[in-house]
């Protein structure tokens, strides 16, 4: 018996003449097929790698916290004059991660509810030049400056740089500036402040009357038409260049007490030549008075120091006064530095006064003399490194910087 016999063993088989259905579906393995397989594989690989990168990239990580550090807070009290207490907030790094770049922290002070909007400038002191880092055991000090702004320093500020917080409930927040996340907060209240505020239609004289010795007065607003008589140790600071207009009568500011500071004012329109006329008159028994960063003009004399010693007259602009920019009359050991004196009859007039330091001032267009010390041979005053321009002078040897 001849022929071809198909044997069914449970699977479909075929031969060369009659191939099976599976054999009919098979296609030859070509180069095109290889490229297709490789392309699909690479695409899958890139998808896998992309998914891995999503998980390992820091930007895509869920933010669960910033700096891992512990912060302690405390209120530090500092007393001046034996009776006046001023407060500073001490912030201590109590362990954990060091902050190597202080600009990555926010120290945010929050004012009491209902606080007058323009009274105290709330600034974010992210970075100040005195601070480089914040490591375990180190301290930062948050304080209200004499400019009405909050500041942060690495050292306890000196008396001349800060005032007490006004009354109210405050909060301080320390935050991670990289992720805008809070690290710690602290609340404190001030109920017996030694800082008084003057603003709107209030009077500086009223604040002077109620102020206790060595307290501070922050003066806001534009123009105050009043004359001040300061007869106790007090510190008065103008915020945003408040002005005092004397109405062309007497002394605009008369100081008869020691340990007074007057800073940042525009002072104008004193009386015109009578006794104790002037922009600022410092009169015996006053001593150790500080007149700093004021603009004084249209007065008889800008600053008149009469029988008063050991005062500081610094960084003032004293101009367009009828007589003297600064008049020292029987005043000794006074420090006159960094002032600009322009368009007065005399820039500095020294009358029967010794051991005064007139150093690094700028004189311009004073009508008779920049510096005038008529009896300079017998008076031991120091005049060095002043810029006289074309102003005349009468005080002996000139010492200048080349």
C-alpha positions in Angstrom: 0.0 0.0 0.0 1.5 3.2 -1.0 0.8 6.9 -0.4 1.3 9.4 2.3 -0.2 8.7 5.7 -1.0 11.5 8.1 -0.7 10.5 11.8 -2.6 12.5 14.3 -0.9 12.3 17.7 -2.9 14.9 19.3 -1.3 17.9 17.6 -1.7 19.4 14.2 1.1 18.4 11.9 1.6 18.8 8.2 4.1 18.2 5.5 5.6 20.1 2.7 2.7 19.5 0.4 -0.1 20.3 2.9 1.3 22.6 5.6 -0.6 23.2 8.8 -2.5 26.4 9.7 0.2 27.5 12.2 2.9 27.1 9.5 0.8 29.2 7.1 0.8 32.1 9.7 4.5 32.2 10.3 6.5 35.0 8.6 10.2 35.1 7.9 12.4 37.0 10.5 13.7 40.1 8.7 15.9 43.1 9.5 12.8 45.3 9.7 11.5 43.1 12.4 14.8 43.4 14.4 14.6 47.2 14.2 11.1 47.1 15.4 12.0 44.9 18.4 15.0 47.1 19.3 12.9 50.3 19.1 10.2 49.0 21.3 12.8 47.9 23.9 14.5 51.3 24.0 11.2 53.0 24.4 10.3 50.8 27.4 13.8 51.4 28.8 13.3 55.2 28.7 9.9 55.0 30.3 11.4 52.9 33.1 14.3 55.3 33.6 12.0 58.3 33.6 9.9 56.8 36.3 12.9 56.2 38.4 14.1 59.8 38.0 10.8 61.1 39.1 11.2 59.3 42.4 14.8 60.3 43.0 14.7 64.0 41.9 14.6 66.2 45.1 12.2 68.7 43.5 9.6 66.0 43.2 9.9 64.7 46.7 7.0 65.6 48.9 8.1 68.3 51.4 7.6 67.0 54.9 9.9 69.5 56.7 12.8 71.9 56.3 15.6 72.3 58.7 15.7 69.7 61.4 16.7 72.0 64.3 15.5 72.9 67.8 15.0 76.6 68.7 14.6 78.1 72.2 13.3 81.6 72.9 13.5 83.9 75.8 12.9 87.5 76.7 16.2 89.2 77.7 15.9 92.4 79.8 18.4 95.2 79.7 18.2 98.1 82.1 19.6 101.6 81.6 19.7 104.4 84.1 19.0 101.9 86.9 15.2 102.1 86.3 14.4 101.7 82.6 14.1 98.1 81.2 14.2 97.3 77.5 13.4 93.9 76.1 15.1 91.9 73.4 14.1 88.4 72.1 16.9 85.9 72.3 16.7 83.0 69.8 19.0 80.0 70.6 20.0 77.1 68.3 19.4 74.3 70.7 20.6 71.4 68.6 20.0 69.7 65.2 21.0 70.8 61.8 23.3 73.9 61.4 22.2 76.7 59.2 25.3 77.6 57.2 23.6 80.4 55.2 21.5 82.6 57.3 19.5 83.9 54.3 17.7 80.5 54.3 15.9 81.5 57.5 13.1 83.9 58.1 12.7 85.6 61.5 9.3 87.1 61.4 7.9 89.4 64.1 4.1 89.7 64.2 2.6 92.9 65.7 -0.3 93.0 68.2 -3.8 93.0 66.8 -5.2 96.4 66.2 -1.7 98.0 66.2 -1.7 101.3 64.4 -0.7 100.5 60.8 2.1 102.9 60.3 3.7 103.0 63.7 6.3 100.3 63.6 7.7 99.0 60.3 7.5 95.2 60.2 10.4 94.1 58.0 11.6 90.6 57.4 15.2 90.5 58.6 16.3 87.5 56.5 19.9 88.6 56.4 22.1 91.2 58.1 25.8 91.6 57.6 26.7 90.8 61.1 25.3 87.2 60.7 26.9 84.5 58.7 25.5 81.2 60.1 23.4 79.8 62.9 24.9 76.7 64.7 24.2 74.8 67.9 24.7 77.0 70.9 24.7 80.2 68.9 22.1 83.0 69.5 20.2 85.6 67.5 18.7 88.7 68.9 15.5 90.2 67.6 15.0 93.8 68.6 13.1 97.0 67.7 15.6 99.6 66.4 15.6 103.3 67.0 14.6 103.6 63.3 11.3 102.0 64.1 12.2 98.7 62.3 12.9 95.2 63.5 16.4 93.9 63.3 18.2 90.6 63.9 21.8 90.6 65.2 24.3 87.9 66.3 25.2 90.1 69.3 23.2 91.8 72.0 22.6 95.3 70.6 24.0 98.3 72.4 21.9 100.8 74.2 22.0 103.4 71.4 20.6 100.9 68.8 17.3 99.7 70.2 14.2 100.6 72.2 11.7 98.6 74.2 8.7 97.0 72.5 5.5 99.0 72.8 2.7 97.4 74.8 0.8 94.5 73.2 0.9 90.8 72.5 3.6 89.7 70.0 4.6 86.6 68.2 7.9 85.6 66.6 8.1 82.9 63.9 11.3 81.2 62.7 10.8 79.7 59.2 12.7 77.8 56.6 12.9 80.2 53.7 13.7 77.4 51.2 10.4 75.6 51.6 8.3 78.3 53.4 7.8 76.0 56.4 7.6 76.9 60.0 10.3 75.7 62.4 9.1 77.3 65.7 7.0 80.1 67.1 7.0 82.1 70.3 4.5 84.5 71.8 5.2 87.2 74.4 3.4 90.2 75.8 4.6 93.6 76.9 2.5 95.4 79.5 4.8 98.0 81.0 6.6 99.3 77.9 9.3 102.0 78.3 8.7 103.2 74.8 6.1 105.9 74.0 4.6 106.6 70.6 3.7 110.0 69.2 1.6 110.2 66.0 -1.3 111.9 64.3 -2.5 114.9 66.3 -0.6 113.9 69.5 2.0 116.2 71.0 5.7 115.5 71.7 5.5 117.7 74.8 2.6 115.5 76.1 4.8 112.5 75.7 7.7 114.3 77.4 5.5 115.1 80.4 4.4 111.5 80.9 7.7 109.8 80.1 9.8 108.4 82.9 13.6 108.8 83.1 15.6 107.1 80.4 12.5 106.0 78.4 12.3 106.3 74.7 9.9 108.3 72.5 9.3 107.4 68.8 7.8 110.3 66.9 5.9 109.5 63.7 4.1 111.9 61.4 5.2 115.0 59.4 5.1 118.3 61.2 4.9 119.3 64.9 4.5 123.0 65.6 5.8 123.2 69.1 8.9 124.0 71.1 10.4 121.3 73.4 12.0 121.7 76.8 13.8 118.5 77.8 14.6 118.5 81.5 15.1 114.8 82.2 17.2 112.0 80.6 15.2 110.8 77.7 15.7 109.5 74.2 13.6 110.9 71.3 13.8 109.5 67.8 12.1 110.7 64.7 10.7 108.0 62.4 10.6 109.0 58.7 12.1 112.4 59.3 9.4 114.1 61.5 9.8 117.9 61.7 9.6 120.4 64.6 8.9 124.0 63.7 9.6 126.6 66.5 7.5 129.3 65.0 10.4 131.8 65.0 10.4 132.0 68.8 13.2 131.1 71.3 14.8 127.7 71.1 13.1 125.0 69.1 14.6 122.3 71.4 16.0 123.4 74.8 17.9 120.7 76.7 18.8 121.2 80.3 19.2 117.5 81.4 22.1 115.1 81.0 21.9 111.8 79.0 19.5 113.0 76.4 19.5 111.8 72.8 17.7 113.7 69.9 18.0 111.9 66.6 16.6 112.1 63.1 14.5 115.3 63.2 14.1 118.2 60.9 14.4 121.3 63.1 13.7 124.8 61.9 12.5 128.3 62.6 14.0 129.3 66.0 14.0 132.8 67.4 16.3 135.3 65.6 19.1 136.3 68.0 17.7 136.7 71.5 19.2 134.8 74.5 18.8 131.1 74.2 17.6 131.2 70.6 18.6 128.4 68.3 17.6 125.1 66.7 19.0 123.0 69.6 20.3 124.7 72.7 22.2 122.5 75.2 22.5 124.5 78.4 24.1 123.9 81.8 23.8 121.6 83.8 23.2 119.3 80.8 26.1 117.0 79.9 26.5 113.8 77.7 23.8 114.9 75.3 23.7 113.3 71.8 22.5 115.3 68.8 22.6 112.8 65.8 21.5 112.8 62.2 19.3 116.0 62.3 18.6 118.5 59.6 18.7 122.0 61.2 18.1 125.2 59.3 16.5 128.7 59.4 17.6 129.2 63.0 19.7 131.8 64.8 22.4 129.1 65.5 21.9 125.5 64.5 23.3 124.0 67.7 24.3 126.2 70.7 26.3 124.5 73.4 26.3 126.9 76.4 28.4 126.0 79.5 27.9 122.3 78.8 30.5 119.5 78.4 31.1 116.0 77.0 28.3 116.2 74.3 28.3 114.5 70.9 27.1 116.3 67.8 27.3 113.8 65.0 26.1 113.3 61.4 24.0 116.4 61.3 23.2 118.6 58.3 23.3 122.2 59.6 22.7 124.9 57.0 21.3 128.3 56.2 21.3 129.6 59.8 21.7 133.3 60.5 24.7 133.1 62.8 26.6 129.8 63.6 26.1 126.3 62.5 27.5 125.1 65.8 28.4 127.5 68.6 30.5 126.3 71.5 30.4 128.9 74.3 32.3 127.8 77.4 31.9 124.2 76.5 34.6 121.6 76.9 35.3 118.0 75.8 32.6 118.0 73.1 32.8 115.7 70.1 31.8 117.3 66.8 32.2 114.8 63.9 30.8 113.9 60.5 28.6 117.0 60.2 27.9 119.0 57.0 27.9 122.7 57.7 26.9 124.9 54.8 25.7 128.5 54.2 25.9 129.7 57.8 27.7 132.9 58.8 30.2 130.7 60.8 30.4 126.9 60.4 31.8 126.2 63.9 32.4 129.1 66.3 34.5 128.2 69.4 34.3 130.8 72.2 36.3 130.3 75.4 36.0 126.5 75.1 38.8 123.8 75.4 39.5 120.2 74.6 36.8 119.9 71.9 37.2 117.5 69.0 36.2 119.0 65.6 37.0 116.2 63.3 36.0 115.0 59.8 33.3 117.6 59.1 32.5 119.1 55.7 32.3 122.9 55.4 30.9 124.7 52.4 29.9 128.3 51.5 29.9 129.6 55.1 30.0 133.4 54.8 32.9 134.3 57.1 34.6 131.2 58.4 34.3 127.5 58.2 36.0 127.1 61.6 36.6 130.1 63.8 38.5 129.9 67.1 39.7 133.5 67.8 41.9 132.6 70.7 43.1 129.3 69.4 46.7 129.7 70.7 45.4 129.5 74.3 42.6 127.0 73.7 43.6 123.4 73.4 41.1 122.1 70.8 41.7 119.4 68.1 40.7 120.2 64.5 41.7 117.5 62.1 40.7 116.0 58.8 38.0 118.5 58.1 37.1 119.4 54.5 37.1 123.2 54.3 36.7 123.7 50.6 37.1 127.5 50.0 36.0 128.5 53.5 38.2 130.6 55.6 39.5 129.2 58.9 41.1 130.6 62.1 42.3 127.8 64.3 46.0 127.2 63.9 47.6 124.3 62.0 45.5 122.4 59.6 45.7 118.6 59.6 44.2 117.0 56.5 44.2 113.6 54.8 45.9 113.4 51.5 
